[in-house]
């Protein structure tokens, strides 16, 4: 079944190395694409508008309501 001169084990090693090279190549392509995407489309930072600053309050209040009608549960 197995070759006497060791071709079977070298074929398995070559297959493993080719699979590793292929996986690392795909990983490299994904990382380079992510880098170019980050350079082309930089992150947008949220800033408060200075115009009409009286419309923007410091504290945001939320009223939590429950559906059963009993106060204090929510």
N, C-alpha and C positions, 0 to 999 in steps of 0.2 A: 504494500500500500504506500508507504512512505519511501521517498527516494533515498538511495544510499549515500548520495553526495550532498545532501542537506538543502536541496532546492525548496522543499516544502516549508521549512522554517524561515528561509529568507523571503519567500513569497508572502508569508504571514507578516513578517516585519515590514516589508515594503507596503503592504496593504494598510497596516497600522500607521506608518509614516505618511502615506498619501492621504489618509483620512484626517490625520492631525493637521497636515498642511492645508487641506481644504477647509477645515473648520476654522483655523486661525485666519485664513484668507477672508472668509465670510465675516468673521468678527472684525477684522481690520477695515473692511469696506463699510460696515455698519458704523464703526467709530469715526471714520473719516467723513461719512455722510452727516453724522450728528454734529461734528465740528463745523462743517460748512454751513449747516442749517443754523447753528448758533451764531456764526459770523454774519450770515445774510439777514436773519431775522433776530435781532437782539431782543432781550427781555424788556418789557415795558414796565416802568415803575409808576405806581399810582401816586399822584400828588393832589393835594387839595387846591381847588381853584381859588384864586385871590379875589376874583370878581364875584360880587354878590355873596360875600362871606357871611352876611347876616342870615342867609338861608341855611347855612351849615352850622349845626350845633355841636357842642363838645361831647354831650352824653346822648347815647341812643337808648331809649327805653322801649321795652317790648312787653306787651300785655299777653300773658298766657291764659288761655281760656280752656276749660275742659268741656266735655260733651255730656256729662251726667247731671249737671245742675247743682252739685254740692260744692260749696266754696271751700277753698283751702286744700283741695286734694292735689291739684296740679302742681 
